[in-house]
Amino acid sequence: MGHQALSRKDRRAKIAVAAKAYGIKGPESLDLHEAYRALNQNNVQLAVQLAHPITKSHPKSVHAWIVMGGAALAQREGTTAQAFFERALEFAPTESSALVGLAKAYVLQAKPEEATRTATSAFQAGADEKGLLVLYLELMRQMGRIQVATDVVAPVVTKLDDPVLCLKMGEMLAEIEELRAAAEWFDRAWRKDQEKEEYRIGRLRSLVYTRRLEAAEALADELLADETATDRDTVAVYKVLIQRITNRPQEALELAESYEFESAERYAEMRGVVANILQDIGREAEADGAYLEGMHVTGAKLKVSKAYGAYLMRGGNFTEGPEYFADRMAENQRRYIPYANSARENLTTVNRLHLIGEQGIGDQLALLSLLRLAPVDMERVPTTLVTDARFIKALEGNAFGFDVMDRKVFTSEPQVLIPREMMYIGDLVRYIDPENRAAHQGPWITPDATRMQHLRGKYEKLAKGGPIIGAAWASGSMLGHLRSVSLMDILGCVPDGALVVNLQYGDRRAEIEAAQAARPGVTILHDPEVDQMRDLAGFFAQIGAMDQVLTIDNTTAHACGALGHPDTHVLVPTGSECMWYWGLEGDRDPWYGNLALYRQEVLGQWEKPLSLLKKTVCP
């Protein structure tokens, strides 16, 4: 039925090939081949005519059910398509094309949880259909699950090596501030096509994110001078950002104020950058107006609103700040987890609670401290934190009693969820009482005692009676140099005879070797037993083994706060890079209550806070 006239010999040969491909013998195998062909040509009627009889004669024929499912999809009959694809999966549970079809059937039925979960299984089974991949990424973005989505599809996108997909991966990772990972995808897209404007702009973003600033500025100037460029607005934003990073605030402000934007969205983004620059140079009052203008010009808040909320809370405004901070999530994400879920009237009545982690490791440690203020009976209400798997071991036995679930497991396996029982941890800022900042202070993490004692014993032998001092000095973020000092700056604050234990993530061997040669009176130890990035539980135990910790404002500082380390000293930058947790003044941190703060007065100048730190550690 439906095949072209063939010689007997050719027909037998085609039947043999089809039989091997589709697992059924005789002429029906050729009918199935023709059914697939008809479906690919959008001849739905013929495809059904050919495949339907085979579902009767060979009810276990996976491919016949797949064709029927594909025909139902073409007719936008989601429920019917689901039934057909499920029949196929009864006989071949990992058949990728059936999983792809089932995921699309769920999309047609507006079942995003089922759709994304099935799509994940499809990709893991080897599916590489570009259409489903794009659809999956967009659904996961709307659900606030970008990190999980990009982890799932990274092998598929790598295999396809499609510049459009690589660019999309970079854009999504940039949204959640995974800038180094985003840079890799932007570069991959650019390498595939170095002429197309969107890939050149992606390349510009990659250069900025990885602080290859000389090359970035040259490319920005080239793009701004190109009269055929259609997205010069984005380039202008990154040019100003480059000037800010390279400490040229006046140049940055001049360009920001003189450039004529065509895009309201890019103009709003630029106002956010301007607000940060104004804070850097001490013009705080003007920063307020720049933030408000950025939000009001488009009505779309997101990053600017988050930054403004943080700005207000850093200044002690916990009335308006949390409301602006709540708008950090896009409207489509808020449809899944609304801000109202964190309201008192909801939290006092829930019987189960899923806390959704957000932002980086340090931010999560800070925000989780606010559970002390939440109107939830933690002893009565089972609570689960959905976050990075590294927290599972690290937060065992935490003072709040919640358990931890890997966010990948949470999104890939069926969960029984009541929507109002989910809440972003950042929404807890609404409960901060400016008149009683001590209410959420205090340690809530207990390090592994056995491991801590083991590390302590090892370090004591190496210290030979000298102090054991942990040190972290660098941030690898795009603007991290504004928070960073050198290892030699830290060593200048410690006494001779000290054992300085490296708490800094990343490969710092060359810097440590040079510092050791320059400061032979101390011993600098990089302990390979602890990987600060991969082993948070080990990192927390390592901090617990320190007499003192000297650190910049990074994850180490927040870990020391959450652990209640009694002798931690934190170098805090001025301007917009001063995280809002630390407020604007004071030498004792207002968040955890146990950290000594050494505040910078002028951006880029650390001499005074380092001098104060040295007087404290080496009186």
For each residue, the residues with C-beta under 8 A, 3 or more apart:
1: 31 34 49 50
2: 31 34 35 38 46 49 50
3: 6 30 31 34
4:
5:
6: 3 10 11 14
7: 10 11
8: 11 12
9: 12 13
10: 6 7 13 14
11: 6 7 8 14 15 30
12: 8 9 15 16
13: 9 10 16 17
14: 6 10 11 17 18 30 33
15: 11 12 18 19 26 27 29 30
16: 12 13 19 20
17: 13 14 20 21
18: 14 15 21 22 29 30 32 33
19: 15 16 22 23 24 25 26 29
20: 16 17
21: 17 18 29 33
22: 18 19 29 32 33 61 63
23: 19 61 62 63
24: 19 28 29 32 54 58 61
25: 19 28 29
26: 15 19 29
27: 15 30 31
28: 24 25 31 32 53 54 57 58
29: 15 18 19 21 22 24 25 26 32 33
30: 3 11 14 15 18 27 33 34
31: 1 2 3 27 28 34 35 50 51 53 54
32: 18 22 24 28 29 35 36 50 51 54 61 63 64 67
33: 14 18 21 22 29 30 36 37
34: 1 2 3 30 31 37 38 46 50
35: 2 31 32 38 39 46 47 50 51 54 64 67
36: 32 33 39 40 47 63 67
37: 33 34 40 41
38: 2 34 35 41 43 44 46 47 50
39: 35 36 42 43 44 47 67 70 71 74
40: 36 37
41: 37 38
42: 39 74
43: 38 39 46 47
44: 38 39 47 48 71 74 75
45: 48 49
46: 2 34 35 38 43 49 50
47: 35 36 38 39 43 44 50 51 67 70 71
48: 44 45 51 52 67 68 71
49: 1 2 45 46 52
50: 1 2 31 32 34 35 38 46 47 53 54 67
51: 31 32 35 47 48 54 55 64 67 68 71
52: 48 49 55 56 64 68
53: 28 31 50 56 57
54: 24 28 31 32 35 50 51 57 58 61 64
55: 51 52 58 59 61 64 65 68 87
56: 52 53 59
57: 28 53 54
58: 24 28 54 55 61 64
59: 55 56
60: 91
61: 22 23 24 32 54 55 58 64 65
62: 23 65 66 88 91 92 95 98
63: 22 23 32 36 66 67 88
64: 32 35 51 52 54 55 58 61 67 68
65: 55 61 62 68 69 84 85 87 88 98
66: 62 63 69 70 84 85 88 95 97 98 101
67: 32 35 36 39 47 48 50 51 63 64 70 71
68: 48 51 52 55 64 65 71 72 84
69: 65 66 72 73 81 82 84 85 88 98 101 102 105
70: 39 47 66 67 73 74 81 101
71: 39 44 47 48 51 67 68 74 75
72: 68 69 75 77 78 80 81 84 105
73: 69 70 76 77 78 81 101 104 105 108
74: 39 42 44 70 71
75: 44 71 72 80
76: 73 108
77: 72 73 80 81 108
78: 72 73 81 82 105 106 107 108 109
79: 82 83 105 109
80: 72 75 77 83 84
81: 69 70 72 73 77 78 84 85 101 102 104 105 108
82: 69 78 79 85 86 102 105 106 109
83: 79 80 86 87
84: 65 66 68 69 72 80 81 87 88 101
85: 65 66 69 81 82 88 89 98 99 101 102 105
86: 82 83 89 90 102
87: 55 65 83 84 90 91
88: 62 63 65 66 69 84 85 91 92 95 98 101
89: 85 86 92 93 95 98 99 102
90: 86 87 93
91: 60 62 87 88
92: 62 88 89 95 98
93: 89 90
94: 99 121 125
95: 62 66 88 89 92 98 99 125
96: 99 100 122 125 126 127
97: 66 100 101 127
98: 62 65 66 69 85 88 89 92 95 101 102
99: 85 89 94 95 96 102 103 118 119 121 122 125 127
100: 96 97 103 104 119 122 127 129 132
101: 66 69 70 73 81 84 85 88 97 98 104 105
102: 69 81 82 85 86 89 98 99 105 106 118 122
103: 99 100 106 107 115 116 118 119 122 132 136
104: 73 81 100 101 107 108 115 132 135
105: 69 72 73 78 79 81 82 85 101 102 108 109
106: 78 82 102 103 109 111 112 114 115 118
107: 78 103 104 110 111 112 115 135 139
108: 73 76 77 78 81 104 105
109: 78 79 82 105 106
110: 107
111: 106 107 114 115
112: 106 107 115 116 139 142 143
113: 116 117
114: 106 111 117 118
115: 103 104 106 107 111 112 118 119 136 139
116: 103 112 113 119 120 136 139 140 143 145 149 411
117: 113 114 120 121 411 412 413 414
118: 99 102 103 106 114 115 121 122
119: 99 100 103 115 116 122 123 132 135 136 139
120: 116 117 123 124 136 152 411 412
121: 94 99 117 118 124 125 412
122: 96 99 100 102 103 118 119 125 127 132
123: 119 120 126 127 128 133 136 152 153 155 156
124: 120 121 152
125: 94 95 96 99 121 122
126: 96 123
127: 96 97 99 100 122 123 132 156
128: 123 133 156 159 160
129: 100 132 133
130: 133 134 160 162 165
131: 134 135
132: 100 103 104 119 122 127 129 135 136
133: 123 128 129 130 136 137 153 156 157 160 165
134: 130 131 137 138 165 168
135: 104 107 119 131 132 138 139
136: 103 115 116 119 120 123 132 133 139 140 149 152 153
137: 133 134 140 141 149 150 153 168 169 172
138: 134 135 141 142
139: 107 112 115 116 119 135 136 142 143
140: 116 136 137 143 145 146 148 149 411
141: 137 138 144 145 146 149 172 175
142: 112 138 139 330 332 333 336
143: 112 116 139 140 332 333 336
144: 141 329 330 333 336 337 356
145: 116 140 141 148 149 407 411
146: 140 141 149 150 172 173 175 176
147: 150 151 176 178 407
148: 140 145 151 152 407 408 411 412
149: 116 136 137 140 141 145 146 152 153 172
150: 137 146 147 153 154 169 172 173 178 181
151: 147 148 154 408
152: 120 123 124 136 148 149 408 412
153: 123 133 136 137 149 150 156 157 169
154: 150 151 157 158 169
155: 123 158 159
156: 123 127 128 133 153 159 160
157: 133 153 154 160 161 162 165 166 169 185
158: 154 155 161
159: 128 155 156
160: 128 130 133 156 157 165
161: 157 158 166 188 192
162: 130 157 165 166 192
163: 166 167 188 189 190 192 193 196 199
164: 167 168 189
165: 130 133 134 157 160 162 168 169
166: 157 161 162 163 169 170 185 186 188 189 192
167: 163 164 170 171 185 186 189 198 199 202
168: 134 137 164 165 171 172
169: 137 150 153 154 157 165 166 172 173 182 185
170: 166 167 173 174 182 183 184 185 186 189 202 205 206
171: 167 168 174 175 182
172: 137 141 146 149 150 168 169 175 176 182
173: 146 150 169 170 176 178 179 181 182 185
174: 170 171 177 178 179 182 205 209
175: 141 146 171 172
176: 146 147 172 173
177: 174 359 360
178: 147 150 173 174 181 182
179: 173 174 182 183 209 210 477 478
180: 183 184 209 210 476
181: 150 173 178 184 185
182: 169 170 171 172 173 174 178 179 185 186 205 206 209
183: 170 179 180 186 187 205 206 207 209 210
184: 170 180 181 187 188 206
185: 157 166 167 169 170 173 181 182 188 189
186: 166 167 170 182 183 189 190 199 202 203 205 206 209
187: 183 184 190 191 202 203 206
188: 161 163 166 184 185 191 192
189: 163 164 166 167 170 185 186 192 193 199 202
190: 163 186 187 193 194 199 200 202 203 206
191: 187 188 194
192: 161 162 163 166 188 189 199
193: 163 189 190 196 199
194: 190 191 199 200 203
195: 199 200
196: 163 193 199 200
197: 200 201 223 229 230 231
198: 167 201 202 231
199: 163 167 186 189 190 192 193 194 195 196 202 203
200: 190 194 195 196 197 203 204 219 223
201: 197 198 204 205 223 231 234 235
202: 167 170 186 187 189 190 198 199 205 206
203: 186 187 190 194 199 200 206 207 219
204: 200 201 207 208 216 219 220 223 235 238
205: 170 174 182 183 186 201 202 208 209 238
206: 170 182 183 184 186 187 190 202 203 209 210
207: 183 203 204 210 212 213 215 216 219
208: 204 205 211 212 213 216 238 241 242 245 478
209: 174 179 180 182 183 186 205 206 478
210: 179 180 183 206 207
211: 208 245 478 481
212: 207 208 215 216
213: 207 208 216 217 242 245 246
214: 217 218
215: 207 212 218 219
216: 204 207 208 212 213 219 220 238 242
217: 213 214 220 221 239 242
218: 214 215 221 222
219: 200 203 204 207 215 216 222 223
220: 204 216 217 223 224 235 238 239 242
221: 217 218 224 225 239
222: 218 219 225 226
223: 197 200 201 204 219 220 226 229 232 235
224: 220 221 229 232 235 236 239
225: 221 222
226: 222 223 229 232
227:
228:
229: 197 223 224 226 232 235
230: 197
231: 197 198 201 234 235
232: 223 224 226 229 235 236
233: 236 237 261 262 263 266 267
234: 201 231 237 238 263 266
235: 201 204 220 223 224 229 231 232 238 239
236: 224 232 233 239 240 255 259 261 266 270
237: 233 234 240 241 266 269 270 273
238: 204 205 208 216 220 234 235 241 242
239: 217 220 221 224 235 236 242 243 255
240: 236 237 243 244 252 255 256 270 273 274 277
241: 208 237 238 244 245 252 273
242: 208 213 216 217 220 238 239 245 246
243: 239 240 246 248 249 251 252 255
244: 240 241 247 248 249 252 273 276 277 280 479
245: 208 211 213 241 242 478 479 481
246: 213 242 243
247: 244 603 604
248: 243 244 251 252
249: 243 244 252 253 277 280 281
250: 253 254
251: 243 248 254 255
252: 240 241 243 244 248 249 255 256 273 274 277
253: 249 250 256 257 274 277 278
254: 250 251 257 258
255: 236 239 240 243 251 252 258 259
256: 240 252 253 259 270 273 274 277
257: 253 254 274
258: 254 255
259: 236 255 256 270
260:
261: 233 236 264 266 267 270
262: 233 266
263: 233 234 266 267
264: 261 267 268 297 298
265: 268 269 298 300
266: 233 234 236 237 261 262 263 269 270
267: 233 261 263 264 270 271 294 297 298
268: 264 265 271 272 294 295 297 298 300 304
269: 237 265 266 272 273 294 303 304
270: 236 237 240 256 259 261 266 267 273 274 294
271: 267 268 274 275 290 291 293 294 297 304
272: 268 269 275 276 290 291 294 303 304 307
273: 237 240 241 244 252 256 269 270 276 277
274: 240 252 253 256 257 270 271 277 278 290
275: 271 272 278 279 287 288 290 291 294 304 307 308 311 576
276: 244 272 273 279 280 287 307 575 576
277: 240 244 249 252 253 256 273 274 280 281 576
278: 253 274 275 281 283 284 286 287 290
279: 275 276 282 283 284 287 311 575 576
280: 244 249 276 277 482 574 575 576 577 603
281: 249 277 278 575 603
282: 279 574 575
283: 278 279 286 287
284: 278 279 287 288 315
285: 288 289
286: 278 283 289 290
287: 275 276 278 279 283 284 290 291 311 576
288: 275 284 285 291 292 311
289: 285 286 292 293
290: 271 272 274 275 278 286 287 293 294
291: 271 272 275 287 288 294 295 304 307 308 311
292: 288 289 295 296 308
293: 271 289 290 296 297
294: 267 268 269 270 271 272 275 290 291 297 304
295: 268 291 292 298 299 301 304 305 308 324
296: 292 293 299
297: 264 267 268 271 293 294
298: 264 265 267 268 295
299: 295 296
300: 265 268
301: 295 304 305 306 324 327 328
302: 305 306 327 328 329 330
303: 269 272 306 307 328
304: 268 269 271 272 275 291 294 295 301 307 308
305: 295 301 302 308 309 324 325 327 328
306: 301 302 303 309 310 324 325 327 328
307: 272 275 276 291 303 304 310 311 576
308: 275 291 292 295 304 305 311 312 324
309: 305 306 312 313 321 322 323 324 325 326 327 328 429
310: 306 307 313 314 321 325 579 580
311: 275 279 287 288 291 307 308 314 315 321 576 580
312: 308 309 315 317 320 321 324
313: 309 310 316 317 318 321 322 325 429 432 580
314: 310 311 578 579 580 582 583 584
315: 284 311 312 583 584
316: 313 434 583 584
317: 312 313 320 321 434
318: 313 321 322 429 432 433 434
319: 322 323 434
320: 312 317 323 324
321: 309 310 311 312 313 317 318 324 325 429
322: 309 313 318 319 325 326 429 430 432
323: 309 319 320 326 327 430
324: 295 301 305 306 308 309 312 320 321 327
325: 305 306 309 310 313 321 322 328 426 429
326: 309 322 323 329 339 427 430
327: 301 302 305 306 309 323 324
328: 301 302 303 305 306 309 325 426
329: 144 302 326 333 334 337 339 424
330: 142 144 302 333 334
331: 334 335
332: 142 143 335 336
333: 142 143 144 329 330 336 337
334: 329 330 331 337 338 339
335: 331 332 338
336: 142 143 144 332 333 419 422
337: 144 329 333 334 341 356 419 422 423 424
338: 334 335 341
339: 326 329 334 342 343 427
340: 343 346
341: 337 338 346 347 419 420 421 422 423 427
342: 339 346 347 423 424 427 428 430
343: 339 340 346 347
344: 347 348 375
345: 348 349
346: 340 341 342 343 349 350 420
347: 341 342 343 344 350 353 374 375 376 423
348: 344 345 375 376
349: 345 346
350: 346 347 353 376 381 418 420 421
351: 381 421
352: 381 382 383 418 421
353: 347 350 376 381 382 383 384 421 422 423
354: 383 384 386 410 417 421 422 423
355: 368 383 384 385 386 402 423 424 425
356: 144 337 386 387 422 423 424 425
357: 364 385 386 387 388 391 407 425
358: 363 364 367 424 425 426
359: 177 363 364 367 426
360: 177 363 364 555
361: 364 365 388 390 536 555 558
362: 365 366 554 555 557 558 559
363: 358 359 360 366 367 426 558
364: 357 358 359 360 361 367 368 387 391 425
365: 361 362 368 369 445 555 558 559 561 562
366: 362 363 369 558 561 562 581 591
367: 358 359 363 364 370 425 426 428 429
368: 355 364 365 371 385 400 425 444 562
369: 365 366 372 440 441 444 561 562 591 592
370: 367 373 374 425 428 429 431 432 440
371: 368 374 376 378 400 402 428 444
372: 369 400 439 440 442 444
373: 370 428 431 432 433 439 440
374: 347 370 371 378 428 431
375: 344 347 348 431
376: 347 348 350 353 371 381 383
377: 380 381
378: 371 374 381 383 400 401 402
379: 401
380: 377
381: 350 351 352 353 376 377 378
382: 352 353
383: 352 353 354 355 376 378 400 401 402 403
384: 353 354 355 402 403 404 405
385: 355 357 368 391 395 402 403 404 405 425
386: 354 355 356 357 405 407 410
387: 356 357 364 391 404 405 406 407
388: 357 361 391 406 407
389: 392 406 407 408
390: 361 393 394 534 535 536
391: 357 364 385 387 388 394 395 404 536
392: 389 395 396 404 405 406
393: 390 396 536 537
394: 390 391 445 536 537 539 540
395: 385 391 392 398 402 404 445
396: 392 393 448 537
397: 446
398: 395 401 402 444 445 446
399: 443 444 445 446
400: 368 371 372 378 383 444
401: 378 379 383 398
402: 355 371 378 383 384 385 395 398
403: 383 384 385
404: 384 385 387 391 392 395
405: 384 385 386 387 392 409 410
406: 387 388 389 392 409 410
407: 145 147 148 357 386 387 388 389 410 411
408: 148 151 152 389 411 412
409: 405 406 412 413
410: 354 386 405 406 407 413 415
411: 116 117 120 140 145 148 407 408
412: 117 120 121 148 152 408 409
413: 117 409 410
414: 117
415: 410
416:
417: 354 421 422
418: 350 352 421
419: 336 337 341 422
420: 341 346 350
421: 341 350 351 352 353 354 417 418
422: 336 337 341 353 354 356 417 419
423: 337 341 342 347 353 354 355 356 427 428
424: 329 337 342 355 356 358 427
425: 355 356 357 358 364 367 368 370 385 428
426: 325 328 358 359 363 367 429
427: 326 339 341 342 423 424 430
428: 342 367 370 371 373 374 423 425 431
429: 309 313 318 321 322 325 367 370 426 432
430: 322 323 326 342 427
431: 370 373 374 375 428
432: 313 318 322 370 373 429 437 440
433: 318 373 436 437 439
434: 316 317 318 319 437
435:
436: 433 439
437: 432 433 434 440 441 590 591
438: 441 593
439: 372 373 433 436
440: 369 370 372 373 432 437 591
441: 369 437 438 591 592 593 594
442: 372 564 592 593
443: 399 446 561 562 563 564 592 594
444: 368 369 371 372 398 399 400 562
445: 365 394 395 398 399 540 559 562 563
446: 397 398 399 443 449 563
447: 451 452 537 540 541 543 544 563
448: 396 451 452 537 540 541
449: 446 452 453
450: 453 454
451: 447 448 454 455 537 538 541
452: 447 448 449 455 456 541 542 544 545
453: 449 450 456 457 545
454: 450 451 457 458
455: 451 452 458 459 527 529 530 541 542 545
456: 452 453 459 460 468 544 545
457: 453 454 460 461
458: 454 455 461 462 527
459: 455 456 462 463 468 499 501 525 545
460: 456 457 463 468
461: 457 458 464
462: 458 459 499 523 525
463: 459 460 466 467 468 498 499 523
464: 461 497
465: 497
466: 463 495 497 498 499 523
467: 463 494 495 497 498 499 547 548
468: 456 459 460 463 498 499 501 545 546 547 548
469: 494 498 499 500 501 546 547 548 549 550 617
470: 500 501 503 542 543 546 548 549 550 551 556
471: 487 490 491 494 500 501 502 503 504 549 550 551
472: 503 504 549 550 551 552 554 556 557
473: 484 485 486 487 489 490 504 551 552
474: 480 484 485 504 506 508 552
475: 480 481 483 484 552 553 554
476: 180 480 505 506
477: 179 480
478: 179 208 209 211 245
479: 244 245 482 483 577
480: 474 475 476 477 483 484
481: 211 245 475 484
482: 280 479 573 575 577 603 604
483: 475 479 480 552 553 554 571 573 577
484: 473 474 475 480 481 552
485: 473 474 489 490 552 571 606 610
486: 473 489 490 511
487: 471 473 490 491 504 508 511 512 515 524
488: 491 492 515 518 519
489: 473 485 486 492 493 606 610
490: 471 473 485 486 487 493 494 500 550
491: 471 487 488 494 500 515 518 519 522 524
492: 488 489 610 614
493: 489 490 550 610 613 614 617 618
494: 467 469 471 490 491 498 500 522 550 617 618
495: 466 467 498 522 617 618
496: 521 522
497: 464 465 466 467 521 522
498: 463 466 467 468 469 494 495 522 523
499: 459 462 463 466 467 468 469 522 523 525
500: 469 470 471 490 491 494 522 523 524 525
501: 459 468 469 470 471 525 527 542 546
502: 471 508 512 524 525 526 527
503: 470 471 472 532 539 542 543 546 549 551 556
504: 471 472 473 474 487 508 532 556
505: 476 532 533 555
506: 474 476 533
507:
508: 474 487 502 504 511 512 526
509: 512 513 526
510: 513 514
511: 486 487 508 514 515
512: 487 502 508 509 515 516 524 526
513: 509 510 516 517
514: 510 511 517 518
515: 487 488 491 511 512 518 519 524
516: 512 513 519 520 523 524
517: 513 514 520
518: 488 491 514 515
519: 488 491 515 516 522 524
520: 516 517
521: 496 497
522: 491 494 495 496 497 498 499 500 519
523: 462 463 466 498 499 500 516
524: 487 491 500 502 512 515 516 519
525: 459 462 499 500 501 502
526: 502 508 509 512
527: 455 458 501 502 530 542
528: 531
529: 455 538
530: 455 527 535 538 539 541 542
531: 528 534 535 538 539
532: 503 504 505 535 536 539 542 555 556
533: 505 506
534: 390 531
535: 390 530 531 532 538 539
536: 361 390 391 393 394 532 539 540
537: 393 394 396 447 448 451 540 541
538: 451 529 530 531 535 541 542
539: 394 503 530 531 532 535 536 542 543 559
540: 394 445 447 448 536 537 543 544 559 563
541: 447 448 451 452 455 530 537 538 544 545
542: 452 455 470 501 503 527 530 532 538 539 545 546
543: 447 470 503 539 540 546 549 556 559 560 563 565
544: 447 452 456 540 541 563 565
545: 452 453 455 456 459 468 541 542
546: 468 469 470 501 503 542 543 549 565 567
547: 467 468 469 567
548: 467 468 469 470 567 568 569 617
549: 469 470 471 472 503 543 546 556 560 565 567 568 569
550: 469 470 471 472 490 493 494 569 571 613 617
551: 470 471 472 473 503 554 556 557 560 568 569 570 571
552: 472 473 474 475 483 484 485 556 557 570 571
553: 475 483 557 570 571 572 573 578 579 582
554: 362 472 475 483 551 557 558
555: 360 361 362 365 505 532 558 559
556: 470 472 503 504 532 543 549 551 552 559 560
557: 362 472 551 552 553 554 560 561 568 570 595
558: 361 362 363 365 366 554 555 561 562
559: 362 365 445 539 540 543 555 556 562 563
560: 543 549 551 556 557 563 565 568 570 592 594 595
561: 365 366 369 443 557 558 564 565 568 589 591 592 594 595
562: 365 366 368 369 443 444 445 558 559 592
563: 443 445 446 447 540 543 544 559 560
564: 442 443 561 592 594
565: 543 544 546 549 560 561 568 594
566: 594
567: 546 547 548 549
568: 548 549 551 557 560 561 565 594 595 596
569: 548 549 550 551 595 596 598 613 616 617
570: 551 552 553 557 560 582 589 595 596 597 598
571: 483 485 550 551 552 553 598 600 606 609 610 613
572: 553 578 579 582 597 598 599 600 609
573: 482 483 553 577 578 600 603
574: 280 282 577 578 599 600 601 602 603
575: 276 279 280 281 282 482 578 603
576: 275 276 277 279 280 287 307 311
577: 280 479 482 483 573 574 603
578: 314 553 572 573 574 575 582 584 599
579: 310 314 553 572 582
580: 310 311 313 314 583
581: 366 589 590 591
582: 314 553 570 572 578 579 589 590 591 597
583: 314 315 316 580 586 590
584: 314 315 316 578
585: 599
586: 583 589 590 597
587: 596 597 598 599
588: 593 595 596 597
589: 561 570 581 582 586 592 593 594 595 596 597
590: 437 581 582 583 586 593
591: 366 369 437 440 441 561 581 582 595
592: 369 441 442 443 560 561 562 564 589 595
593: 438 441 442 588 589 590
594: 441 443 560 561 564 565 566 568 589
595: 557 560 561 568 569 570 588 589 591 592
596: 568 569 570 587 588 589 616
597: 570 572 582 586 587 588 589
598: 569 570 571 572 587 609 610 612 613
599: 572 574 578 585 587 609
600: 571 572 573 574 603 605 606 608 609
601: 574 605 608
602: 574 605
603: 247 280 281 482 573 574 575 577 600
604: 247 482
605: 600 601 602 608
606: 485 489 571 600 609 610
607: 610 611
608: 600 601 605 611 612
609: 571 572 598 599 600 606 612 613
610: 485 489 492 493 571 598 606 607 613 614
611: 607 608 614 615
612: 598 608 609 615 616
613: 493 550 569 571 598 609 610 616 617
614: 492 493 610 611 617 618
615: 611 612 618 619
616: 569 596 612 613 619
617: 469 493 494 495 548 550 569 613 614
618: 493 494 495 614 615
619: 615 616
